[in-house]
Amino acid sequence: MLSFAVFFPILAGLLLFLIPEPNRKLRCVLVELIALLTSAAVFSVIFRQQGTAETVFPIVSNLVMTFSLDGTGAIFAGLAAFLWPIATLYGFEYMRHEGRERAFFALYTVSYGVTLGVAMAGNLVTLYIFYELLSLSTLPLVMHSSRPEAVRAGRIYMAYTFGGAALALIGVIPVIAWGGGNFVPGGALEAVRFTQNPVLMQGLFLCMALGFGVKAAIVPFHRWLPEAAVAPTPVTALLHAAAVVKAGAFAVIRVCYFTFGSQNLYGTPAQAVLIILAALTIVYGAVRAVREHHLKRRLAWSTVSNLSYIVFSAALLTPAGMTGALAHLVFHALIKITLFYCAGAILVQTGRTQIESMRGLRARMPLVCGVYAIAALALAGTPMLPAFLSKWTIGNAALAVRPFGLVGLIAMLISAVLCAVYVLYPVFFMIFRSPDESETGAGDPGLCMKTALVILTLAIVLIGFYSNQLLTFMAAQAQM
């Protein structure tokens, strides 16, 4: 079933290229059906067979592609399985004005299977293979419009993500050679290697953490993410707020806790370097978001900042830190995809991208503006909404790791103030400014986009009320 969940959407997506462009209804039905069947398979595995391992095939004698699903992988896989059918539904309506839907939805479906390959990777070589495939399958999506700015963004995306994979490979090769290729809670590498060659081991760790962290947009490897905002909104929302970037953060968690081991890295200069870079990114991304007036790019800079909350929490190398990282991985993805979808709806319906041009938009798009306001309050850390608990958990975990945990905590406090500014500022224009009476235009989007927005908003509110139960599950995985 694990192999089916990964390879079914990949093969089905490739077959979608055979459907002629005019057969739009058939393609939409098939794409949604593929997404739903894949998600059903994922949840079946999560609830019935978690922990089962499947060896797919040997690459060479000591390199084997293996899928398995522990609690950490189940969290990421479950997130993708929940969001993808909703994102696909949203995409049907959005992509009408973008064109070339056959290629888009084929690659979009392939990317679903590849993302699940990252989540369900049973060892380091499998993770690395699907990490690379994720770059390859999403690159054409970034360049979908073929406009000069999209081609430029694609080149930047390719240079950064492939460069990051090459950096990670420096660590991957010796780790696998030393028998640390499997994911083991507490770390797969022998502790004696860290006492005999501390500088080498810490260097290899940083190569892997920063290499995989390129997709998590850690400074100075962040430039590709704001540039990718030129892609269609279904791409920027799901792949660059919930799948690609989260794959990078997820890989960092795997490296910290399941390959090198938190007890081997705790208190080392390598830990300090990762914490400081994450803290710098948290503040830098928030500052750039405040200064940005293009709504999608502002949300992209916000993602740069919030991704490093996850990296920072993972770099604390404590069970509480891992709990906070997993919680923010899920909660931020849910909130940010909703915000991006609101920005996409505004773009499709009005053509507006600048925040100041959205004054009084509530009069014509009450649903979109209301959904944006709820998601914005959630991202700002409002109590009873999801991000409050994940940020609180990360902050408490940081207090126990001194002195560098305090550096990250200070960065979080600065970012919290800036986040309230950059995410709520558009609410002021949309809801509390009077509309220009001379302006007319379309209202809220159609049924597909509205359905996606409503489902995501209900999920944000419900998870806010039941986040303690989710946090308890995540904490249990962090203790393993």
KOLKEZA-103224 format. One record per residue (C-alpha): residue in one letter; x, y, z; residue number from 0. Coordinates in steps of 0.001 Angstrom, whole numbers, plus 500000, padded with zeros to 6 digits. Layout:
<pts>
pt type A, x X, y Y, z Z, seq NUM
...
</pts>
This chain:
<pts>
pt type M, x 500000, y 500000, z 500000, seq 0
pt type L, x 502917, y 502373, z 500670, seq 1
pt type S, x 504285, y 501795, z 497179, seq 2
pt type F, x 500817, y 502258, z 495698, seq 3
pt type A, x 500364, y 505610, z 497447, seq 4
pt type V, x 503652, y 506854, z 496001, seq 5
pt type F, x 503681, y 505401, z 492486, seq 6
pt type F, x 499959, y 505508, z 491614, seq 7
pt type P, x 499752, y 509332, z 491309, seq 8
pt type I, x 503140, y 509433, z 489540, seq 9
pt type L, x 502091, y 506942, z 486863, seq 10
pt type A, x 498554, y 508314, z 486626, seq 11
pt type G, x 499910, y 511839, z 486269, seq 12
pt type L, x 502114, y 510790, z 483377, seq 13
pt type L, x 499115, y 509158, z 481681, seq 14
pt type L, x 497192, y 512443, z 481955, seq 15
pt type F, x 499461, y 513800, z 479224, seq 16
pt type L, x 497560, y 511501, z 476835, seq 17
pt type I, x 494218, y 513271, z 477389, seq 18
pt type P, x 493711, y 515914, z 474660, seq 19
pt type E, x 493601, y 519520, z 475820, seq 20
pt type P, x 489911, y 520112, z 474887, seq 21
pt type N, x 488660, y 517216, z 477092, seq 22
pt type R, x 488602, y 519422, z 480167, seq 23
pt type K, x 485721, y 517767, z 482041, seq 24
pt type L, x 487180, y 514294, z 481723, seq 25
pt type R, x 490575, y 515525, z 482857, seq 26
pt type C, x 489143, y 517319, z 485893, seq 27
pt type V, x 487182, y 514244, z 486970, seq 28
pt type L, x 490218, y 511986, z 486585, seq 29
pt type V, x 492604, y 514354, z 488377, seq 30
pt type E, x 490293, y 514740, z 491376, seq 31
pt type L, x 489617, y 511003, z 491450, seq 32
pt type I, x 493355, y 510238, z 491433, seq 33
pt type A, x 493942, y 512693, z 494279, seq 34
pt type L, x 491083, y 511245, z 496347, seq 35
pt type L, x 492164, y 507621, z 495800, seq 36
pt type T, x 495739, y 508454, z 496702, seq 37
pt type S, x 494660, y 510285, z 499852, seq 38
pt type A, x 492420, y 507361, z 500822, seq 39
pt type A, x 495405, y 505021, z 500454, seq 40
pt type V, x 497563, y 507312, z 502596, seq 41
pt type F, x 495031, y 507546, z 505414, seq 42
pt type S, x 494484, y 503794, z 505232, seq 43
pt type V, x 498200, y 503264, z 505796, seq 44
pt type I, x 498326, y 505828, z 508584, seq 45
pt type F, x 495446, y 504334, z 510541, seq 46
pt type R, x 496065, y 500634, z 509857, seq 47
pt type Q, x 499648, y 499869, z 508916, seq 48
pt type Q, x 501871, y 502541, z 510381, seq 49
pt type G, x 505386, y 501209, z 510803, seq 50
pt type T, x 505175, y 498686, z 507951, seq 51
pt type A, x 508259, y 498703, z 505712, seq 52
pt type E, x 508316, y 497882, z 502006, seq 53
pt type T, x 511473, y 497322, z 499997, seq 54
pt type V, x 510745, y 498464, z 496467, seq 55
pt type F, x 513929, y 497436, z 494661, seq 56
pt type P, x 517702, y 497512, z 495152, seq 57
pt type I, x 519494, y 500249, z 493226, seq 58
pt type V, x 522870, y 498594, z 493754, seq 59
pt type S, x 523959, y 496018, z 496309, seq 60
pt type N, x 524015, y 498329, z 499330, seq 61
pt type L, x 521530, y 500972, z 498132, seq 62
pt type V, x 517910, y 499933, z 498473, seq 63
pt type M, x 514795, y 502029, z 497887, seq 64
pt type T, x 512558, y 501445, z 500900, seq 65
pt type F, x 509249, y 502929, z 502037, seq 66
pt type S, x 508084, y 502924, z 505627, seq 67
pt type L, x 505851, y 505117, z 507746, seq 68
pt type D, x 506662, y 506072, z 511299, seq 69
pt type G, x 504811, y 508739, z 513259, seq 70
pt type T, x 506929, y 511585, z 511905, seq 71
pt type G, x 506376, y 510537, z 508308, seq 72
pt type A, x 502676, y 509996, z 508986, seq 73
pt type I, x 502329, y 513644, z 510046, seq 74
pt type F, x 503819, y 514942, z 506789, seq 75
pt type A, x 502037, y 512370, z 504613, seq 76
pt type G, x 498708, y 513074, z 506323, seq 77
pt type L, x 499174, y 516810, z 505752, seq 78
pt type A, x 499761, y 516270, z 502022, seq 79
pt type A, x 496863, y 513798, z 501777, seq 80
pt type F, x 494456, y 516287, z 503358, seq 81
pt type L, x 495537, y 519303, z 501313, seq 82
pt type W, x 496030, y 517845, z 497829, seq 83
pt type P, x 492405, y 517045, z 496880, seq 84
pt type I, x 491367, y 520492, z 498153, seq 85
pt type A, x 494183, y 522155, z 496225, seq 86
pt type T, x 493228, y 520244, z 493086, seq 87
pt type L, x 489623, y 521427, z 493371, seq 88
pt type Y, x 490812, y 525026, z 493731, seq 89
pt type G, x 493100, y 524599, z 490733, seq 90
pt type F, x 490296, y 523608, z 488357, seq 91
pt type E, x 488779, y 527076, z 488515, seq 92
pt type Y, x 492008, y 529027, z 488865, seq 93
pt type M, x 493800, y 527442, z 485910, seq 94
pt type R, x 491091, y 528444, z 483425, seq 95
pt type H, x 492756, y 531825, z 483068, seq 96
pt type E, x 496297, y 530387, z 482971, seq 97
pt type G, x 495846, y 527858, z 480158, seq 98
pt type R, x 497901, y 524727, z 479311, seq 99
pt type E, x 495936, y 522764, z 481877, seq 100
pt type R, x 496907, y 519310, z 480600, seq 101
pt type A, x 500605, y 519756, z 481378, seq 102
pt type F, x 499858, y 521566, z 484619, seq 103
pt type F, x 497576, y 518948, z 486159, seq 104
pt type A, x 499722, y 516065, z 484925, seq 105
pt type L, x 502787, y 517437, z 486700, seq 106
pt type Y, x 500699, y 518563, z 489675, seq 107
pt type T, x 499542, y 514964, z 490132, seq 108
pt type V, x 503064, y 513584, z 489688, seq 109
pt type S, x 504267, y 516006, z 492376, seq 110
pt type Y, x 501752, y 514544, z 494813, seq 111
pt type G, x 503298, y 511086, z 494513, seq 112
pt type V, x 506828, y 512491, z 494757, seq 113
pt type T, x 505934, y 514435, z 497923, seq 114
pt type L, x 504582, y 511233, z 499451, seq 115
pt type G, x 507847, y 509558, z 498475, seq 116
pt type V, x 509680, y 512078, z 500659, seq 117
pt type A, x 507241, y 511548, z 503539, seq 118
pt type M, x 507345, y 507746, z 503333, seq 119
pt type A, x 511063, y 507342, z 502612, seq 120
pt type G, x 512377, y 504496, z 504760, seq 121
pt type N, x 516026, y 505445, z 504425, seq 122
pt type L, x 518335, y 508260, z 503412, seq 123
pt type V, x 518850, y 507177, z 499815, seq 124
pt type T, x 515088, y 507044, z 499192, seq 125
pt type L, x 514643, y 510469, z 500774, seq 126
pt type Y, x 517399, y 511904, z 498606, seq 127
pt type I, x 516012, y 510415, z 495379, seq 128
pt type F, x 512519, y 511811, z 495936, seq 129
pt type Y, x 513919, y 515117, z 497189, seq 130
pt type E, x 515611, y 515499, z 493790, seq 131
pt type L, x 512539, y 514286, z 491903, seq 132
pt type L, x 510474, y 516934, z 493695, seq 133
pt type S, x 512706, y 519633, z 492221, seq 134
pt type L, x 512428, y 518122, z 488739, seq 135
pt type S, x 508641, y 517692, z 488829, seq 136
pt type T, x 507912, y 521167, z 490190, seq 137
pt type L, x 510365, y 523144, z 488041, seq 138
pt type P, x 508009, y 523161, z 484985, seq 139
pt type L, x 505179, y 524276, z 487276, seq 140
pt type V, x 507165, y 527312, z 488384, seq 141
pt type M, x 507840, y 528144, z 484720, seq 142
pt type H, x 504291, y 527325, z 483615, seq 143
pt type S, x 503406, y 530669, z 482032, seq 144
pt type S, x 506676, y 530763, z 480007, seq 145
pt type R, x 506824, y 534525, z 480530, seq 146
pt type P, x 510342, y 535972, z 480983, seq 147
pt type E, x 509868, y 536454, z 484723, seq 148
pt type A, x 508661, y 532852, z 485081, seq 149
pt type V, x 511639, y 531499, z 483130, seq 150
pt type R, x 513972, y 533591, z 485293, seq 151
pt type A, x 512304, y 532309, z 488477, seq 152
pt type G, x 512654, y 528754, z 487187, seq 153
pt type R, x 516363, y 529180, z 486565, seq 154
pt type I, x 516889, y 530569, z 490048, seq 155
pt type Y, x 514800, y 527758, z 491545, seq 156
pt type M, x 516808, y 525157, z 489610, seq 157
pt type A, x 520172, y 526627, z 490614, seq 158
pt type Y, x 519318, y 526793, z 494312, seq 159
pt type T, x 517530, y 523462, z 494709, seq 160
pt type F, x 520007, y 521446, z 492646, seq 161
pt type G, x 522889, y 523214, z 494368, seq 162
pt type G, x 521356, y 522348, z 497741, seq 163
pt type A, x 520987, y 518720, z 496724, seq 164
pt type A, x 524676, y 518641, z 495701, seq 165
pt type L, x 525664, y 520094, z 499084, seq 166
pt type A, x 523545, y 517515, z 500897, seq 167
pt type L, x 525131, y 514738, z 498850, seq 168
pt type I, x 528505, y 515551, z 500429, seq 169
pt type G, x 527087, y 514251, z 503688, seq 170
pt type V, x 524777, y 511595, z 502296, seq 171
pt type I, x 527519, y 509492, z 500679, seq 172
pt type P, x 529740, y 508934, z 503746, seq 173
pt type V, x 526766, y 508539, z 506083, seq 174
pt type I, x 525369, y 505711, z 503953, seq 175
pt type A, x 528851, y 504177, z 503627, seq 176
pt type W, x 529178, y 504156, z 507422, seq 177
pt type G, x 525879, y 502320, z 507840, seq 178
pt type G, x 523797, y 505334, z 508855, seq 179
pt type G, x 521445, y 505241, z 505904, seq 180
pt type N, x 518377, y 503950, z 507753, seq 181
pt type F, x 516212, y 506249, z 509852, seq 182
pt type V, x 516527, y 505293, z 513515, seq 183
pt type P, x 514965, y 507282, z 516398, seq 184
pt type G, x 517890, y 508743, z 518309, seq 185
pt type G, x 520211, y 508560, z 515305, seq 186
pt type A, x 521577, y 505837, z 513050, seq 187
pt type L, x 525264, y 506744, z 513334, seq 188
pt type E, x 527476, y 505355, z 516079, seq 189
pt type A, x 528292, y 507820, z 518858, seq 190
pt type V, x 531972, y 506877, z 518732, seq 191
pt type R, x 532325, y 508579, z 515345, seq 192
pt type F, x 531440, y 511917, z 516937, seq 193
pt type T, x 534071, y 511539, z 519660, seq 194
pt type Q, x 536795, y 510423, z 517254, seq 195
pt type N, x 536096, y 512941, z 514467, seq 196
pt type P, x 533904, y 515726, z 515877, seq 197
pt type V, x 534850, y 518346, z 513275, seq 198
pt type L, x 534245, y 515993, z 510356, seq 199
pt type M, x 530901, y 514771, z 511672, seq 200
pt type Q, x 529650, y 518266, z 512422, seq 201
pt type G, x 530773, y 519420, z 508977, seq 202
pt type L, x 528881, y 516581, z 507314, seq 203
pt type F, x 525820, y 517389, z 509407, seq 204
pt type L, x 525869, y 521030, z 508311, seq 205
pt type C, x 526273, y 520017, z 504667, seq 206
pt type M, x 523168, y 517856, z 504907, seq 207
pt type A, x 521094, y 520199, z 507065, seq 208
pt type L, x 521864, y 523270, z 504949, seq 209
pt type G, x 521653, y 521349, z 501670, seq 210
pt type F, x 518211, y 519983, z 502442, seq 211
pt type G, x 517430, y 523317, z 504097, seq 212
pt type V, x 517677, y 525108, z 500754, seq 213
pt type K, x 514093, y 524040, z 500094, seq 214
pt type A, x 513260, y 525477, z 503537, seq 215
pt type A, x 514718, y 528805, z 502303, seq 216
pt type I, x 517322, y 529275, z 505029, seq 217
pt type V, x 519425, y 532432, z 504609, seq 218
pt type P, x 521526, y 532701, z 502445, seq 219
pt type F, x 519692, y 530086, z 500330, seq 220
pt type H, x 516307, y 531826, z 500364, seq 221
pt type R, x 516221, y 533851, z 497148, seq 222
pt type W, x 514370, y 531255, z 495065, seq 223
pt type L, x 511202, y 531311, z 497192, seq 224
pt type P, x 510039, y 534931, z 496690, seq 225
pt type E, x 510998, y 534667, z 493005, seq 226
pt type A, x 508719, y 531609, z 492663, seq 227
pt type A, x 505715, y 533809, z 493514, seq 228
pt type V, x 505310, y 534378, z 489768, seq 229
pt type A, x 504055, y 530784, z 489425, seq 230
pt type P, x 500292, y 530087, z 489336, seq 231
pt type T, x 498755, y 530358, z 492791, seq 232
pt type P, x 498053, y 526598, z 493131, seq 233
pt type V, x 501824, y 526139, z 492782, seq 234
pt type T, x 502897, y 528901, z 495153, seq 235
pt type A, x 500260, y 527843, z 497668, seq 236
pt type L, x 500674, y 524084, z 497826, seq 237
pt type L, x 504142, y 523392, z 496482, seq 238
pt type H, x 505878, y 526475, z 497872, seq 239
pt type A, x 503986, y 526812, z 501138, seq 240
pt type A, x 503033, y 523260, z 502037, seq 241
pt type A, x 504894, y 520614, z 500018, seq 242
pt type V, x 508270, y 521626, z 498555, seq 243
pt type V, x 509283, y 523879, z 501414, seq 244
pt type K, x 507907, y 521499, z 504009, seq 245
pt type A, x 509845, y 518678, z 502349, seq 246
pt type G, x 512994, y 520677, z 503075, seq 247
pt type A, x 512026, y 521229, z 506713, seq 248
pt type F, x 510977, y 517591, z 507045, seq 249
pt type A, x 514357, y 516437, z 505684, seq 250
pt type V, x 516144, y 518623, z 508258, seq 251
pt type I, x 514127, y 516921, z 511022, seq 252
pt type R, x 515114, y 513510, z 509640, seq 253
pt type V, x 518793, y 514492, z 509556, seq 254
pt type C, x 518781, y 515921, z 513089, seq 255
pt type Y, x 516830, y 513233, z 514925, seq 256
pt type F, x 516961, y 510077, z 512811, seq 257
pt type T, x 520395, y 510146, z 511160, seq 258
pt type F, x 522956, y 512045, z 513263, seq 259
pt type G, x 521044, y 511933, z 516548, seq 260
pt type S, x 520212, y 514838, z 518823, seq 261
pt type Q, x 522415, y 513538, z 521679, seq 262
pt type N, x 525465, y 513571, z 519370, seq 263
pt type L, x 524906, y 517141, z 518186, seq 264
pt type Y, x 523546, y 518877, z 521275, seq 265
pt type G, x 525830, y 521664, z 522488, seq 266
pt type T, x 528140, y 521511, z 519470, seq 267
pt type P, x 529216, y 524434, z 517245, seq 268
pt type A, x 527207, y 522836, z 514408, seq 269
pt type Q, x 524012, y 523213, z 516458, seq 270
pt type A, x 524894, y 526838, z 517193, seq 271
pt type V, x 525460, y 527579, z 513482, seq 272
pt type L, x 522080, y 526116, z 512472, seq 273
pt type I, x 520241, y 527956, z 515267, seq 274
pt type I, x 521857, y 531297, z 514409, seq 275
pt type L, x 521104, y 530955, z 510690, seq 276
pt type A, x 517498, y 530031, z 511475, seq 277
pt type A, x 517131, y 532995, z 513865, seq 278
pt type L, x 518585, y 535341, z 511238, seq 279
pt type T, x 516141, y 534005, z 508636, seq 280
pt type I, x 513168, y 534422, z 510994, seq 281
pt type V, x 513862, y 538142, z 511387, seq 282
pt type Y, x 515067, y 538810, z 507847, seq 283
pt type G, x 512039, y 537174, z 506221, seq 284
pt type A, x 509663, y 539122, z 508474, seq 285
pt type V, x 511383, y 542441, z 507728, seq 286
pt type R, x 511224, y 541817, z 503982, seq 287
pt type A, x 507546, y 540847, z 504281, seq 288
pt type V, x 506717, y 544163, z 505978, seq 289
pt type R, x 508437, y 546079, z 503174, seq 290
pt type E, x 506714, y 544144, z 500359, seq 291
pt type H, x 503480, y 545550, z 498861, seq 292
pt type H, x 502768, y 542768, z 496353, seq 293
pt type L, x 500449, y 540433, z 498278, seq 294
pt type K, x 501754, y 537092, z 496967, seq 295
pt type R, x 505374, y 538155, z 497412, seq 296
pt type R, x 504584, y 539379, z 500923, seq 297
pt type L, x 503178, y 535945, z 501745, seq 298
pt type A, x 506261, y 534344, z 500179, seq 299
pt type W, x 508578, y 536377, z 502416, seq 300
pt type S, x 506383, y 535399, z 505352, seq 301
pt type T, x 506971, y 531771, z 504396, seq 302
pt type V, x 510744, y 532361, z 504449, seq 303
pt type S, x 510402, y 533574, z 508038, seq 304
pt type N, x 507999, y 530898, z 509247, seq 305
pt type L, x 509912, y 527995, z 507723, seq 306
pt type S, x 512852, y 528889, z 509913, seq 307
pt type Y, x 510622, y 528586, z 512972, seq 308
pt type I, x 510533, y 524899, z 512053, seq 309
pt type V, x 514274, y 524677, z 511382, seq 310
pt type F, x 515072, y 526567, z 514587, seq 311
pt type S, x 512846, y 524311, z 516654, seq 312
pt type A, x 514358, y 521190, z 515080, seq 313
pt type A, x 517862, y 522558, z 515742, seq 314
pt type L, x 517121, y 522747, z 519483, seq 315
pt type L, x 517675, y 518971, z 519440, seq 316
pt type T, x 515257, y 518241, z 522262, seq 317
pt type P, x 511949, y 516336, z 522297, seq 318
pt type A, x 510119, y 519611, z 522930, seq 319
pt type G, x 511935, y 521169, z 519979, seq 320
pt type M, x 510929, y 518343, z 517669, seq 321
pt type T, x 507325, y 518613, z 518889, seq 322
pt type G, x 507259, y 522329, z 518087, seq 323
pt type A, x 508815, y 521738, z 514667, seq 324
pt type L, x 506213, y 519134, z 513702, seq 325
pt type A, x 503369, y 521287, z 515026, seq 326
pt type H, x 504422, y 524382, z 513098, seq 327
pt type L, x 505059, y 522297, z 509985, seq 328
pt type V, x 501382, y 521311, z 509976, seq 329
pt type F, x 499744, y 524472, z 511301, seq 330
pt type H, x 501716, y 526896, z 509136, seq 331
pt type A, x 501019, y 524853, z 505995, seq 332
pt type L, x 497279, y 524901, z 506619, seq 333
pt type I, x 497183, y 528634, z 507329, seq 334
pt type K, x 499537, y 529733, z 504584, seq 335
pt type I, x 497839, y 527761, z 501819, seq 336
pt type T, x 494586, y 529511, z 502800, seq 337
pt type L, x 496215, y 532949, z 502614, seq 338
pt type F, x 497730, y 532186, z 499213, seq 339
pt type Y, x 494372, y 530986, z 497931, seq 340
pt type C, x 492764, y 534248, z 499003, seq 341
pt type A, x 495473, y 536158, z 497137, seq 342
pt type G, x 494872, y 533968, z 494089, seq 343
pt type A, x 491123, y 534525, z 494210, seq 344
pt type I, x 491632, y 538289, z 494340, seq 345
pt type L, x 494025, y 538116, z 491395, seq 346
pt type V, x 491639, y 536045, z 489270, seq 347
pt type Q, x 488550, y 538112, z 490084, seq 348
pt type T, x 490018, y 541625, z 490060, seq 349
pt type G, x 493513, y 541418, z 488592, seq 350
pt type R, x 494895, y 543229, z 491641, seq 351
pt type T, x 498187, y 542312, z 493257, seq 352
pt type Q, x 499155, y 545408, z 495262, seq 353
pt type I, x 497790, y 545596, z 498805, seq 354
pt type E, x 496892, y 549283, z 498618, seq 355
pt type S, x 494679, y 548600, z 495577, seq 356
pt type M, x 492457, y 546255, z 497622, seq 357
pt type R, x 490715, y 548934, z 499679, seq 358
pt type G, x 487093, y 548159, z 500460, seq 359
pt type L, x 487287, y 544776, z 498741, seq 360
pt type R, x 484909, y 543320, z 501356, seq 361
pt type A, x 481983, y 544950, z 499562, seq 362
pt type R, x 482482, y 542759, z 496488, seq 363
pt type M, x 484347, y 539736, z 497888, seq 364
pt type P, x 483027, y 539229, z 501434, seq 365
pt type L, x 483856, y 535503, z 501608, seq 366
pt type V, x 487460, y 535880, z 500441, seq 367
pt type C, x 488089, y 538859, z 502719, seq 368
pt type G, x 486541, y 537066, z 505698, seq 369
pt type V, x 488612, y 533927, z 505081, seq 370
pt type Y, x 491775, y 536010, z 504709, seq 371
pt type A, x 491055, y 537779, z 508007, seq 372
pt type I, x 490631, y 534480, z 509902, seq 373
pt type A, x 493801, y 532979, z 508405, seq 374
pt type A, x 495722, y 536205, z 509064, seq 375
pt type L, x 494683, y 536202, z 512721, seq 376
pt type A, x 495756, y 532565, z 512936, seq 377
pt type L, x 499208, y 533236, z 511461, seq 378
pt type A, x 499675, y 536222, z 513769, seq 379
pt type G, x 499404, y 533836, z 516723, seq 380
pt type T, x 495935, y 534648, z 518028, seq 381
pt type P, x 494993, y 532348, z 520947, seq 382
pt type M, x 492503, y 529564, z 520107, seq 383
pt type L, x 493878, y 529413, z 516563, seq 384
pt type P, x 496554, y 526873, z 515503, seq 385
pt type A, x 499789, y 528861, z 515118, seq 386
pt type F, x 499553, y 530215, z 518669, seq 387
pt type L, x 500127, y 526780, z 520169, seq 388
pt type S, x 502966, y 525810, z 517815, seq 389
pt type K, x 504801, y 529100, z 518428, seq 390
pt type W, x 504209, y 528783, z 522170, seq 391
pt type T, x 505642, y 525262, z 522113, seq 392
pt type I, x 508721, y 526401, z 520188, seq 393
pt type G, x 509243, y 529317, z 522588, seq 394
pt type N, x 509057, y 527090, z 525641, seq 395
pt type A, x 511477, y 524625, z 524053, seq 396
pt type A, x 513904, y 527473, z 523290, seq 397
pt type L, x 514013, y 528562, z 526930, seq 398
pt type A, x 515586, y 525242, z 527902, seq 399
pt type V, x 518467, y 525502, z 525392, seq 400
pt type R, x 520892, y 528222, z 526446, seq 401
pt type P, x 522432, y 530450, z 525315, seq 402
pt type F, x 521577, y 529933, z 521629, seq 403
pt type G, x 517948, y 529004, z 522255, seq 404
pt type L, x 517493, y 532493, z 523696, seq 405
pt type V, x 518876, y 533995, z 520468, seq 406
pt type G, x 516163, y 532229, z 518527, seq 407
pt type L, x 513521, y 533207, z 521075, seq 408
pt type I, x 514427, y 536885, z 520705, seq 409
pt type A, x 514171, y 536485, z 516926, seq 410
pt type M, x 510723, y 534924, z 517359, seq 411
pt type L, x 509535, y 537833, z 519504, seq 412
pt type I, x 510715, y 540365, z 516921, seq 413
pt type S, x 509105, y 538344, z 514159, seq 414
pt type A, x 505827, y 538076, z 516101, seq 415
pt type V, x 505446, y 541862, z 516101, seq 416
pt type L, x 506377, y 542135, z 512437, seq 417
pt type C, x 504062, y 539244, z 511543, seq 418
pt type A, x 501088, y 541045, z 513055, seq 419
pt type V, x 501974, y 544056, z 510916, seq 420
pt type Y, x 502543, y 542345, z 507569, seq 421
pt type V, x 499683, y 539856, z 507737, seq 422
pt type L, x 497005, y 542161, z 509203, seq 423
pt type Y, x 497864, y 545242, z 507143, seq 424
pt type P, x 495974, y 543872, z 504094, seq 425
pt type V, x 492960, y 543218, z 506359, seq 426
pt type F, x 492898, y 546930, z 507153, seq 427
pt type F, x 492618, y 547796, z 503451, seq 428
pt type M, x 490189, y 545008, z 502551, seq 429
pt type I, x 487739, y 545381, z 505411, seq 430
pt type F, x 488183, y 548694, z 507196, seq 431
pt type R, x 488845, y 551076, z 504316, seq 432
pt type S, x 485940, y 552436, z 502312, seq 433
pt type P, x 485682, y 551213, z 498722, seq 434
pt type D, x 486034, y 553546, z 495784, seq 435
pt type E, x 482429, y 554140, z 494724, seq 436
pt type S, x 483408, y 554406, z 491071, seq 437
pt type E, x 484847, y 550894, z 491021, seq 438
pt type T, x 482906, y 547896, z 489808, seq 439
pt type G, x 483972, y 544337, z 489178, seq 440
pt type A, x 483470, y 540671, z 489871, seq 441
pt type G, x 482643, y 539338, z 493306, seq 442
pt type D, x 483690, y 536187, z 495126, seq 443
pt type P, x 485014, y 533361, z 492924, seq 444
pt type G, x 483071, y 530345, z 491716, seq 445
pt type L, x 482033, y 527179, z 493500, seq 446
pt type C, x 485332, y 525278, z 493288, seq 447
pt type M, x 487434, y 528044, z 494794, seq 448
pt type K, x 484834, y 528939, z 497397, seq 449
pt type T, x 484489, y 525306, z 498482, seq 450
pt type A, x 488251, y 525013, z 498949, seq 451
pt type L, x 488384, y 528239, z 500971, seq 452
pt type V, x 485501, y 527212, z 503226, seq 453
pt type I, x 486956, y 523752, z 503928, seq 454
pt type L, x 490359, y 525218, z 504787, seq 455
pt type T, x 488831, y 527867, z 507045, seq 456
pt type L, x 486784, y 525264, z 508923, seq 457
pt type A, x 489946, y 523179, z 509302, seq 458
pt type I, x 491834, y 526141, z 510783, seq 459
pt type V, x 489080, y 526829, z 513317, seq 460
pt type L, x 488565, y 523174, z 514267, seq 461
pt type I, x 492275, y 522466, z 514618, seq 462
pt type G, x 492526, y 525566, z 516781, seq 463
pt type F, x 490022, y 524027, z 519187, seq 464
pt type Y, x 491532, y 520520, z 519073, seq 465
pt type S, x 495216, y 521403, z 518664, seq 466
pt type N, x 496077, y 519990, z 522092, seq 467
pt type Q, x 495176, y 516494, z 520917, seq 468
pt type L, x 497361, y 516900, z 517822, seq 469
pt type L, x 500190, y 518294, z 519914, seq 470
pt type T, x 499968, y 515305, z 522245, seq 471
pt type F, x 500351, y 512945, z 519284, seq 472
pt type M, x 503324, y 514926, z 517984, seq 473
pt type A, x 504943, y 514939, z 521413, seq 474
pt type A, x 504596, y 511153, z 521527, seq 475
pt type Q, x 506491, y 510886, z 518231, seq 476
pt type A, x 509229, y 513177, z 519545, seq 477
pt type Q, x 509785, y 510898, z 522553, seq 478
pt type M, x 510439, y 507815, z 520405, seq 479
</pts>
